[in-house]
Amino acid sequence: MVNVDTTVQDKAVAFPTDARLLHKARVALVRHAKKLGINLRQSYERVGLASFVRSQRYAHARQINRANAQNRKLRTYLGRVIRDIERRAQNDHTRTERLDKLLEIATRIHSQPRKRSEGDPPKLYSVHAPQVECIAKGKVHKQYEFGVKVGIVSTSKESFVIGAKSLPGNPYDGHTLQACIEQAERVSGLKAKEAYTDRGYRGHGCSGSTLKVWIAGAKRGVTAAIHRKLKRRNAVEPVIGHLKSDGRLARNFLKGIEGDAMNALLCGAGHNMRKILKKLRLLCSQLGIMLRQLLHNTLAWHGPRILQAI
């Protein structure tokens, strides 16, 4: 009997405004070109930084036309640096795979529109982590989160995490249930008989013959015991909160898609270890209280005899 829910594992990236992306792409290209010994015609370090600062200040003051003018300058600077590097490294042995990757990322950032339309390639939201996705969760205080979706599977009674799977591509929650349950069964070595989810998992299409999926708000066939277990499904929410506040699920510093998967698993393992250590501390404190009480009773009954013998 498990509870299943999804959350967003935020990546360690700054909020990706257009001005910041254009500025960071140019800075990364210029830095790497200097390491390779490529002499650029102009690096735009001074004027590029000034335009970036002005753009942020104009945007903060709601002077959108002036901010857009600075963004066009930043886009022009980035395009000039890209073309300069391509000309100078075209027949040069200093051209590396890392430089080609940076050029590809910078070209996509330079050409991507502000609003993505149907048929356009996915937008880039980070230079050093191009796999970052924009996930809209509908929260008032944080409308968009930048990272990867993660499926969390916890036990219904003890709230131990037995599954934490990264789900790149921002899939629909219901389509992730099968993969999350399979990972939990592979990790625990046990077959899950019942899974309790929220309404975001409607239309899950989970074809497991031994697995019964109960969705919050269900009315048909819900007994009193099933109703209590559906109310217990909410226990997965504080588990996610502990994974983010006590673990590192709220800020992933590991690189790439593999880093997203490893960080989610390590956060789940750390949560389980903290729960076990807490239970051990409680057990040790109870044993200490019992030993103290036993010693007190022993001295109370046999203390005078011990003193007479001495």
Order of alpha helices (4+ residues) and beta strands (2+ residues): beta-alpha-alpha-alpha-alpha-beta-beta-beta-alpha-beta-beta-alpha-alpha-alpha
